[in-house]
Amino acid sequence: MSITAALRRYEEVNDEIQQVLLTKQKAVVHEVNGQRYLGCALDAGKTLEIHGTAGNDLACYLNGGKIILYGNGQDALGNTMGGGEIIVHGHTGDALGYGMRDGQIYIRDNVCCRGGIHMKEFRAMKPVLVIGENAGSFLGEYMSGGTIVLLGLHLKRGQKLFGSHCASGMHGGKIFVRGTFPKEHLSPNIKVVSLSAEDQKELEKYVKNYCRYFHEDYESIMKKTFKKLIPATARPYANMYISN
Amino acid sequence: MAVNYIPRRFNIVRDKERCIECGCCVRQCSNECHYFEAGGTTVLADSTNCVACHRCVDLCPTSALRIEKHVCDYRENANWTPQYQQEICRQAASGGTLLSGMGNPKPYPIYWDKILLNASQVTNPSIDPLREPMEIRTILGRKPEKLTVERKGKAITKMPPQVVVETPILFSAMSFGSISLNAQKSLAMAAQNLGTLFNTGEGGLHPDLEPYTDRAIVQVASGRFGVHKDYLNSARIVEIKIGQGAKPGIGGHLPGEKVNVEVSNARMIPEGSDAISPAPHHDIYSIEDLRQLIWSIKQATGNQKPVSVKIAAVHNVAAIVSGCARAGADIIAIDGFRGGTGAAPTRIRDNVGIPIELALAAADSRLREEGIRSQISLIAAGSFRCSADIVKAIALGADACYCASAPLIAMGCHMCQTCNTGKCNWGIATQRPELTKRLNPDIMHERVENLITAWNHEIKEIMGGMGINSVDSLRGNRLMLRGIGLSDRELAILGIKHAGE
């Protein structure tokens, strides 16, 4: 069932998507021009395919559903996502995956500031964010769980893997980075370590998915060395206060 | 032994003639002030860590205990008071940021105490609430700009979601983590029986509270703890927490020590990990961004839940409230600088923000000037000590009031202001099982209900005295207020006349 968004209000488009998904497992939306909240709180078992530029808060509170975006995303994609999968054939804006608790996001190209901010995990819920090219500043800020993979593909001379203040306030989770990265942009609390065998296995799974979705060559991606960024202490602010 | 530099605050005084050495105080004090003499049966006390919570005093079976202020004079100095000297010593020893519990204790003006209420005489007779109907039911939510009524008298304007509360008193946000589950449960039960609402704060919703979700306001704060589709849809109202009166511009930080298995379940974070809610929501950098979050919640809840925005009372509060209203907030809660907290940096708590009285009056006036006051509901927060404070707030323009400290006092809180230590002897601001079990929700919900029932009646009595029989006629009715001992400027901001005028 195909829906055309064109210049219609998001409420209308979202209502129509919901109507379609009442009876069908999948809805397709064409000519999307920045409509917000598409796929908001989409439940497990439902798929939304989007063609065009999705507006802010795409797939916010995603509840297990699947979103495939053929085009670029804007800000706060996957905001407070609770599970499911988002595949973006393009790049995205700020605050990607803000507070995501579970599910996976694959971005073919790059992301702007504060990607994966406040990602967290809980028991079996382990969110994953895979970025094909590079990321802006404050990647993984306040991150307390889950995994970010930054592949650094197709970077031009002078382009860095991530911007300033990477992993500021991070106190859990891990970031896998491929190839050379700007050490001077790492926040003080961050340690760079090699991948364990277990890490390697986990990473391979995500890279394989990425290659499958975006037709990249797995072998050549894995040729370069990956490093793991983790917080040096899980309680960076433990001794900040004195009871008065 | 290291020199402490700071004399103790209190003395525990034991009447040896009354004391029966039963050891009740030894068992009760989580600060370990009371103890048995080594190898003996005599009870002794070391007052060093006493916080004057009165747990031992109130539970002593023979009334043998009392707490007194420990007087240890410094040389007189109006500038370098003992408090500042002691705080410097505390920081010199630790390098830490000073952390305090509860609301701003400094002697700033309390405008409630400088506002007097009106009563009717002769011409517009007063009403006796014992014998005549008196309406304090309050309806929260966005109201349409105008109402279209069809011929038969039925309204055809589509109403946004409304929430009916049987009293203008709601319980303010206190998260599970900052307070115990038993304390939250007591408030939830009381809210259900009173027909009002409690607020989960930013700590998620514990499964034990599910029977009460119909009376719950759930919060979405910057850390997004425990926020998911069902959480948003289970509540009566969803509140975006932008700021808090006790610590405007500062986020929340629940230390890992307080994140036990139950707290971790509610917040959906691993046990023992710090729960950090930074000051800003990183998807909100403008009123337009706030609009985005508000409407994302409305989308996720099928437009069935009113969305509230809670802000701290700060200098530009009126303009901020106007912006929130235009961003689509159905309810706006303003939290004044005397509002309580489980923990706030002392310097922020004591110096940042403005009183709720001025903030509320300024916001209400601004919304009226702009012609949008009737569209949204205003909730005032930030220390209501009695029913008269609430009546004054409603007359200044509030639809309802958030109360937290008062119900906590009903449950045993003695304002010792050390919630941050997690050693609350009354089982309120602690997660230690041996302490939380002291607070029995089956008893405490009744005490909270008694308090609010009493306040409800007092509100009706005061309203009746004014010749007003519905809280709707009191709302924003500033003619019922007069200032006493206030400057022209203060009167102008409050929008009230001076007594005698």
Interface residues (C-beta under 8 A of the other chain):
Chain A: Y10 E11 N14 R36 Y37 C40 A41 D43 N56 D57 C60 Y61 N63 D75 A76 N79 T80 G82 D94 A95 Y98 G99 R101 R114 I117 H118 K120 E121 F122 R123 M125 E141 Y142 S144 G145 G169 H171 G172 A234 R235 Y237 A238 N239 M240 Y241 I242 S243 N244
Chain B: E87 R90 Q91 A93 S94 G95 G96 T97 L98 L99 S100 V220 S222 G223 R224 V227 H228 K229 L232 H253 P255 G256 S264 M268 I269 P270 S273 D274 I276 P278 H282 D283 Q292 W295 S296 Q299 A300 A343 P345 T346 T418 N420 T421
